[in-house]
Amino acid sequence: MGNIFEAFEKHSIYTKKEGTRGSYYHTSGLSVLPRRLSISKESEYTRVAKTGRNSIHKIAGQVLGKFTQKEQSPLKKFKPFECRTQIWQIEKYPSLIGYGTVGISNYYGKVDRNSDNGDLIILYSPDRHWDEIHIYYFAGMIMQLYGVMEYVYNKIK
């Protein structure tokens, strides 16, 4: 019998575009995220305040994406069709890049703290340069963070 989280999992692989610092394209798997994502490491963007979740877990990076007109997704609701998240690292799972919660453009076209939809993503890279990033997407599962992290961690080791 499989793990309960398998029923919620959407696994996709994004590959870094050659010659870029953090431009990634969806290359395989199921994804509700945009086809192109900007994924940056913590050292590559402006520091953020150590408040909220930033004071609990170390920031590992950031994911930004914008859907094109042709792309379809349940996350594509309001113009400019953006989604983003910080990526936080949990020391207990060193082989994972970290986790984030998806924020999407709201009615006013902004992605703010109220735009978080409770969807959990976990990022993993089989290489230290992040040339390929696996994104595990779990709709509505932020309240199950540690159980999902354990599930993905055990799956990749």
N, C-alpha and C positions, 0 to 999 in steps of 0.2 A: 504494500500500500504506500502511495506517495505522500509527500508532505502537503499539508493544507495550503501552503503558499504557492504551490505549483499552479493551482487553479487561477491565481491572480496574476501570475508572472507573464510579462511580455519582455522577451530578450532581444536586443538588437546590437549590432556591431557598427561602430562608426570608425572610419579610417581617416587619418590626417592627410590633408591635401599637401602634396610634396611642395616644398619651398615656403610653407607658411608656418607661423608660430602656433596657431591654434584653430585653424579652420578644418572642420571635420565633415565628412559626408557619410550618410547612411549607406552601408554596403550590404547588409544582410539582416535577416530577422524581422520580427514584428515591432513596429514603432508607431507611437502616436505623437512623437515629437517631430519637429521640422526635419526635413531631409538634410539641411545644412545646419550645423551648430558651431558656435564659437566656444571652445572649451579652454580655459586658461588655468594655469597653476597659480597658487596663492601668491607667489613672488612676482607675477606678471600684471597685477592690477592694483589699484589704489586700496590702501588699508581702510577697513571699516571699523566702526565703533565696537568695542567689546561689551555689547549689551545683548540681552535675549539669548538665543542659542549660541551666538558668537562668544559668550562668556563661559559656555559649558563645554563645547568641543572646538578643537583647533580647525581653522579654516584651511581647506586643502585646495580650493579652486572655485571656479564659477562657470556656469553654463548659461549661454544666451542663444536664443533662436528666434527666427521670424518665419512664419509660414508664407509661402508664395501664394499667388491667387489660385493656382491650380491644385495645391495640396489640400487634402481632406483630413480632418482630425476632430475628435470631440473637444479638443483644446482650442480649436480655432473658432472663437465666438465673437470677439469684438476687434475692430481695427485698432491698432495696426497689426494685430495677430501675433503678438510677441509672447514668448514664455522665457522664464529665467529662474535660476536658483543659485544660491551659494552652495558650495559643497563642503561639508564638514567631515572631519576624520574622527573615528573612534579608535583609540589606541589598541583596544582589545582585538581589532581586526586589521593588522598591519598590511596584509596583502591586498586590501581593498583601498581604492582611492578615497572613497567616502560616500556620503549620502546627501541627498537634498530633497526639498519639497517643492513641487512645481507651482510657480506663480504665473498667471496668464493675464493678458490685457483685459481690463474691466470695461464696463459701459462707457467710461470716460477716456478710454484709450491708455490708461496707466497700469503699470504693474507695481503694486504697492503691497504693504503688509496684509491688507485685506483681500488680496488677489490669490492668496495661497489656496489651492483646491484640495489639499490633503493627500495628494498623490505623492508617493515615495519613489525616488530613483536611487539606485546604488550603482556606482561606477567602479569598474575594475579594468586594469590594463595588464596584459601578460608581459609587457616590457616597461622598463623604467623611463623610457623616453615618451611614453604615451602615444606611440605611433598608431596603435589600435586601442580603442576603448569600447568595452562591453558595457551596455547600459541595461540594467534590470529595472523594469518599470512595474510598480504595483499600485493600481488605482485605489485611492482611499485608504491606504494602509499605514499612514504616518503613526497612528496610535500603536501599531505593532512593530515599531522600529527595531527593537532589539531582537525580536523573533525572526524578522525578515533578514536582518544583518547576519544572524547566526546561520540561517538557511543558505544564503548566498555564499557566505564564507566556507561552509562545509561543501557546497556544490563545486567550488573552484579549486579546493585543495586536493 
